[in-house]
Amino acid sequence: MSTETLEIQKPTPKPKWIRVKLPTGKKYTELRGVVEKYKLHTICTSGSCPNMGECWGEGTATFMILGNICTRSCGFCGVKTGRPETIDWDEPEKVARSIKLMNIKHAVVTSVDRDDLKDMGSIIWAETVKAIRRMNPETTLETLIPDFQGNTRNIDRIIAVKPEVISHNMETVKRLTREVRIQAKYERSLEVLNYLKQSGMPRTKSGIMLGLGEKEEEVFKTMEDLKNIGLDILTIGQYLQPSKKHLPVKEFITPEQFKKYETVGLEMGFRHVESGALVRSSYKAQKHLT
């Protein structure tokens, strides 16, 4: 038996600029009650979003459709992986009704990946947008979609219902994609975003996380790749490890570095750049309508 002692790597302590306020307030409590009453899955809760208190306190929320179990096992994501439950065909009406009850003026809708379905969930996606439009005609929408394995027939269903903003996240730089997004491909995500813009979508959006071991020049290259396909809106945030089973944080990016990426992004010509430690893809989503 070996007498060698394994060195246990301690997690990197969080710096002082990453401080998340506990969710509080009357509006947050009201929204929490509605979500629980109608058994809705929000990425705010399933994804352990650090902005849940702020966003819900302001009366906004991001809805996750097609259940809360994903068919993919990305190394960064806090959403459960496994065999998803059967489709709930009443879900579009439930989401639309809850948006009405919460009096939401701008809603973000996202979903787990459903590679187990022939249409990959695109039909429920389209029906959800239609239901929201019928019940909430004044509500504007952002749809944060999966890659649908690059299947344009499924993507066309989302384009047809014309959300004001349509987004798909790159998540990380090209070199780290295979490790961070095991079943995804960097080039395929770029192709999806390019297809959306070429199809006439007025506002396309994507997001990346930092702190997974990427280099500054790799971040700039990703930004260039996105600008070259006409992307309008970019979000850049700090990766935070959801659990010990997920990829570790390699580095905490400083506020100064986040500011540098924002400045460079605006100089590149992006319409909006949100760059900061606690920025997530749906953070301050309503301002991206301009």
C-alpha positions as CSV (number, residue, x, y, z in Angstrom):
1,M,0.0,0.0,0.0
2,S,1.3,3.4,-0.9
3,T,2.3,5.7,1.9
4,E,2.0,8.8,-0.2
5,T,-0.4,11.5,1.1
6,L,-2.7,13.0,-1.4
7,E,-2.8,16.8,-1.4
8,I,-6.3,18.1,-1.0
9,Q,-7.0,21.2,-3.0
10,K,-9.0,23.7,-1.1
11,P,-11.6,25.8,-3.0
12,T,-10.6,29.3,-3.9
13,P,-12.2,31.7,-1.5
14,K,-14.7,34.2,-3.0
15,P,-13.4,37.8,-3.2
16,K,-15.1,40.6,-1.5
17,W,-16.7,41.9,-4.7
18,I,-18.9,38.8,-5.0
19,R,-21.6,39.4,-2.4
20,V,-25.1,38.1,-2.9
21,K,-28.0,39.5,-0.9
22,L,-30.5,37.1,0.5
23,P,-33.9,37.3,-1.3
24,T,-36.2,39.4,0.7
25,G,-39.2,41.8,0.3
26,K,-42.9,41.7,-0.3
27,K,-42.6,41.4,-4.1
28,Y,-40.2,38.6,-3.9
29,T,-42.4,36.7,-1.5
30,E,-45.4,37.2,-3.8
31,L,-43.6,35.9,-6.8
32,R,-42.3,32.9,-4.9
33,G,-45.8,32.1,-3.9
34,V,-47.1,32.1,-7.5
35,V,-44.2,30.0,-8.7
36,E,-44.8,27.4,-6.1
37,K,-48.6,27.4,-6.5
38,Y,-48.4,26.7,-10.2
39,K,-45.4,24.4,-9.9
40,L,-43.3,26.4,-12.4
41,H,-39.7,25.8,-13.0
42,T,-37.6,29.0,-13.1
43,I,-34.0,29.1,-14.0
44,C,-33.7,31.5,-11.1
45,T,-34.1,28.6,-8.6
46,S,-32.9,25.6,-10.6
47,G,-29.8,27.4,-11.8
48,S,-29.0,28.9,-8.4
49,C,-28.9,32.4,-9.9
50,P,-27.1,35.0,-7.7
51,N,-29.5,37.7,-8.9
52,M,-32.8,36.0,-7.8
53,G,-33.4,38.4,-5.0
54,E,-32.7,41.5,-7.0
55,C,-34.7,40.4,-10.1
56,W,-37.7,39.0,-8.2
57,G,-37.7,42.0,-5.9
58,E,-38.2,44.2,-9.0
59,G,-41.0,41.9,-10.2
60,T,-39.2,40.1,-13.0
61,A,-38.4,36.4,-13.5
62,T,-37.0,33.9,-16.0
63,F,-39.2,30.9,-16.7
64,M,-37.8,27.5,-17.5
65,I,-40.0,25.3,-19.6
66,L,-39.9,21.6,-20.5
67,G,-39.3,20.4,-17.0
68,N,-36.3,20.8,-14.7
69,I,-34.3,17.7,-15.8
70,C,-31.9,18.2,-18.7
71,T,-30.6,15.5,-21.1
72,R,-27.2,17.1,-21.2
73,S,-24.6,17.1,-18.4
74,C,-22.7,20.4,-18.7
75,G,-19.9,20.7,-16.2
76,F,-21.0,24.2,-15.1
77,C,-24.8,23.9,-14.7
78,G,-26.8,23.4,-11.6
79,V,-29.8,22.0,-13.4
80,K,-30.3,18.2,-12.8
81,T,-29.3,15.8,-15.5
82,G,-31.2,12.6,-16.3
83,R,-34.3,11.2,-17.9
84,P,-36.8,14.0,-18.2
85,E,-40.5,13.6,-17.4
86,T,-43.2,13.5,-20.0
87,I,-44.2,16.7,-21.7
88,D,-46.8,18.9,-19.9
89,W,-48.9,20.2,-22.7
90,D,-50.6,22.6,-20.3
91,E,-47.3,24.3,-19.5
92,P,-47.7,27.1,-22.0
93,E,-51.0,28.2,-20.5
94,K,-49.5,27.9,-16.9
95,V,-46.6,30.1,-17.8
96,A,-48.8,32.7,-19.6
97,R,-51.2,32.7,-16.7
98,S,-48.5,33.3,-14.1
99,I,-47.0,36.1,-16.1
100,K,-50.4,37.8,-16.1
101,L,-50.8,37.2,-12.3
102,M,-47.3,38.7,-11.7
103,N,-48.0,41.6,-14.0
104,I,-44.7,41.1,-15.8
105,K,-43.9,43.5,-18.6
106,H,-40.9,41.7,-20.0
107,A,-40.5,38.0,-19.6
108,V,-37.5,35.8,-20.3
109,V,-38.2,32.1,-21.2
110,T,-35.5,29.4,-21.3
111,S,-35.5,25.6,-21.2
112,V,-33.5,22.5,-20.5
113,D,-32.2,20.6,-23.4
114,R,-34.6,17.9,-24.6
115,D,-32.5,15.8,-26.9
116,D,-34.9,12.9,-26.1
117,L,-37.7,14.5,-28.2
118,K,-38.0,14.3,-32.0
119,D,-38.7,18.1,-32.1
120,M,-36.3,18.7,-29.2
121,G,-39.0,20.7,-27.4
122,S,-39.4,23.3,-30.1
123,I,-43.2,22.8,-30.4
124,I,-43.7,23.5,-26.7
125,W,-41.4,26.5,-27.1
126,A,-43.5,28.0,-29.9
127,E,-46.8,27.2,-28.1
128,T,-45.5,28.9,-24.9
129,V,-44.7,32.1,-26.8
130,K,-48.1,32.1,-28.5
131,A,-49.9,31.5,-25.1
132,I,-48.0,34.4,-23.5
133,R,-48.9,36.7,-26.5
134,R,-52.6,35.8,-26.2
135,M,-52.9,36.3,-22.5
136,N,-50.3,39.2,-22.2
137,P,-50.4,41.2,-25.4
138,E,-48.4,44.0,-23.9
139,T,-45.6,41.8,-22.6
140,T,-42.3,41.7,-24.5
141,L,-40.3,38.5,-24.6
142,E,-36.8,37.2,-24.7
143,T,-36.3,33.5,-25.6
144,L,-33.0,31.9,-24.4
145,I,-33.0,28.8,-26.5
146,P,-30.8,25.6,-26.6
147,D,-29.0,24.8,-29.8
148,F,-31.6,22.2,-31.0
149,Q,-28.6,20.3,-32.3
150,G,-28.4,22.9,-35.1
151,N,-31.7,21.6,-36.6
152,T,-33.0,24.7,-38.5
153,R,-36.6,23.2,-38.7
154,N,-36.8,23.4,-34.9
155,I,-35.1,26.8,-34.8
156,D,-37.6,28.1,-37.4
157,R,-40.5,27.4,-35.0
158,I,-39.0,30.0,-32.6
159,I,-38.3,32.5,-35.3
160,A,-41.9,32.2,-36.5
161,V,-43.3,33.5,-33.2
162,K,-41.0,36.5,-33.3
163,P,-39.7,37.2,-29.8
164,E,-38.3,40.7,-29.3
165,V,-35.0,39.2,-28.3
166,I,-33.7,35.7,-29.1
167,S,-30.6,34.4,-27.4
168,H,-28.3,31.4,-27.2
169,N,-25.3,31.2,-24.9
170,M,-21.8,30.3,-26.0
171,E,-21.0,29.9,-22.3
172,T,-17.2,29.7,-22.8
173,V,-14.3,30.1,-25.2
174,K,-13.6,27.6,-28.0
175,R,-10.7,25.7,-26.3
176,L,-12.8,24.9,-23.2
177,T,-16.1,24.1,-24.9
178,R,-15.7,20.3,-24.9
179,E,-14.9,20.3,-21.2
180,V,-17.5,22.8,-20.1
181,R,-20.4,21.9,-22.5
182,I,-19.8,18.2,-23.1
183,Q,-22.5,17.6,-25.7
184,A,-22.3,21.1,-27.4
185,K,-20.0,22.5,-30.1
186,Y,-18.5,26.0,-30.3
187,E,-19.0,26.2,-34.1
188,R,-22.5,24.9,-33.9
189,S,-23.6,27.6,-31.4
190,L,-22.0,30.2,-33.7
191,E,-24.0,28.8,-36.6
192,V,-27.2,28.9,-34.6
193,L,-26.7,32.6,-33.7
194,N,-25.7,33.4,-37.3
195,Y,-28.8,31.6,-38.6
196,L,-31.0,33.7,-36.3
197,K,-29.5,36.9,-37.5
198,Q,-29.6,35.9,-41.1
199,S,-33.3,35.0,-40.7
200,G,-34.1,38.6,-39.7
201,M,-34.2,38.5,-35.9
202,P,-33.8,42.1,-34.8
203,R,-32.0,41.5,-31.5
204,T,-29.7,38.5,-31.0
205,K,-27.9,37.8,-27.8
206,S,-25.3,35.5,-26.2
207,G,-23.5,35.1,-22.9
208,I,-20.2,33.7,-21.7
209,M,-18.8,32.8,-18.2
210,L,-15.3,33.6,-17.0
211,G,-13.1,32.0,-14.4
212,L,-12.9,28.5,-16.0
213,G,-9.3,28.9,-17.1
214,E,-9.8,30.9,-20.3
215,K,-7.2,33.5,-21.3
216,E,-7.8,37.1,-22.1
217,E,-7.0,36.7,-25.8
218,E,-9.4,33.8,-26.0
219,V,-12.2,36.0,-24.6
220,F,-11.5,38.7,-27.1
221,K,-11.5,36.0,-29.9
222,T,-14.9,34.8,-28.8
223,M,-16.2,38.4,-28.8
224,E,-14.8,38.9,-32.3
225,D,-16.5,35.7,-33.5
226,L,-19.8,36.9,-32.1
227,K,-19.5,40.4,-33.6
228,N,-18.6,38.9,-37.0
229,I,-22.0,37.2,-37.2
230,G,-23.8,40.4,-36.2
231,L,-24.6,39.6,-32.6
232,D,-26.3,42.6,-30.9
233,I,-26.1,41.9,-27.1
234,L,-23.4,40.2,-25.1
235,T,-23.4,39.3,-21.4
236,I,-20.2,38.4,-19.5
237,G,-20.2,37.0,-16.0
238,Q,-18.3,35.1,-13.3
239,Y,-18.7,31.4,-13.2
240,L,-19.7,30.2,-9.7
241,Q,-19.4,26.5,-8.9
242,P,-23.0,25.1,-8.1
243,S,-21.7,22.1,-6.1
244,K,-18.5,20.1,-5.5
245,K,-19.5,17.8,-8.4
246,H,-19.2,20.7,-10.9
247,L,-16.1,22.2,-12.5
248,P,-14.1,24.2,-10.0
249,V,-13.5,28.0,-10.3
250,K,-10.0,28.5,-11.6
251,E,-10.0,32.3,-11.2
252,F,-12.2,35.1,-9.9
253,I,-12.1,37.9,-12.4
254,T,-11.6,41.4,-11.0
255,P,-14.1,44.2,-11.5
256,E,-11.4,46.1,-13.5
257,Q,-11.1,43.2,-16.0
258,F,-14.9,43.0,-16.4
259,K,-14.9,46.7,-17.1
260,K,-12.2,46.2,-19.7
261,Y,-14.2,43.6,-21.5
262,E,-17.3,45.9,-21.5
263,T,-15.3,48.8,-22.9
264,V,-13.7,46.6,-25.7
265,G,-17.1,45.1,-26.5
266,L,-18.8,48.5,-26.9
267,E,-15.8,49.6,-29.1
268,M,-16.4,46.5,-31.2
269,G,-19.9,47.7,-31.9
270,F,-22.2,45.5,-29.7
271,R,-25.5,47.3,-29.0
272,H,-25.3,46.3,-25.3
273,V,-22.6,44.7,-23.2
274,E,-23.3,43.6,-19.6
275,S,-20.1,42.6,-17.9
276,G,-19.7,42.0,-14.2
277,A,-19.1,39.3,-11.6
278,L,-22.8,38.6,-11.0
279,V,-24.1,39.2,-14.5
280,R,-26.1,36.4,-15.9
281,S,-27.7,36.0,-19.4
282,S,-31.1,37.4,-18.3
283,Y,-29.7,40.2,-16.0
284,K,-31.4,43.5,-16.7
285,A,-33.0,41.9,-19.8
286,Q,-35.6,44.6,-20.3
287,K,-33.0,47.3,-21.2
288,H,-31.8,45.2,-24.1
289,L,-35.0,46.1,-26.0
290,T,-33.6,49.4,-27.0
